[in-house]
């Protein structure tokens, strides 16, 4: 209670669920996204819990803009105790047809922005002797994902930096972990499954793609965003003081199949 959490990509899906879960436990929120109107809707939901919520609208693909907005945010709102790097994007294309522009966009948002925010937030966390960083990665980072090479590489790299950051920050009371979901029932995931190009590349009928994804998991269901939110809240609590440097897979058994 009383901690301040920054959640990127908080206007919908996993980011929204994380923000609401933290607000329900008394955290104050800074929510960041390119989508201003949905962000203000989430702000209202957060304030219904009695939490203070501030909105940052910005493009995380622009590193200079990210640094500038973080500095203004810190000057206005104070230090960040919890950082949730959730914002993400994907490029759907065969490896021999993937554009350089798409690659750079995915790497800038999924990896570059996360690293920049980690560097900025760690300064306050190490100084105060307490902090939590959670990178929302993907099962694609370990299993790979056909026709989404930039996405898979960015998530593998995000996993790769989680452990060294955890070692660096451990003696300062800061934990750093990654969560690697499988198929989560979000707008982004459903849009991917319904994408004509994605279905064509995978040899799947668009009318069947959602059910194919659902039954690819031994639990035969999609993970719900709130489940990720609950895990994040636990990792942010003092009950998880000894959990750091871990990449936690949440996939309903998909990684076993």
Buried (B, 14 or more C-beta within 10 A) or exposed (E): EEBBBBBBBBBBBBBBBBBBBBBBBEBBBBBBBBBEEBBBEBBEBBEEBEBBBBBBBBBBBBEEEBBEBBEEBBEEBEBBBBBBBBBBBBBBBEEEEBEEEBBBBBBBBBBBBBBBBBEBBBEBBBEEEBBBBBBBBBBBBBBBBEBBBBBBBBBBBBBBBBBEBBEBBEEBBBBBBBBBBBBBBBEBBBEBBEBEEBBEBBEBEEEEBBEEBBEBBEEEEBBBBBBBBBBBBEBBEEEBEEEBBBBBBBBBEBBEE
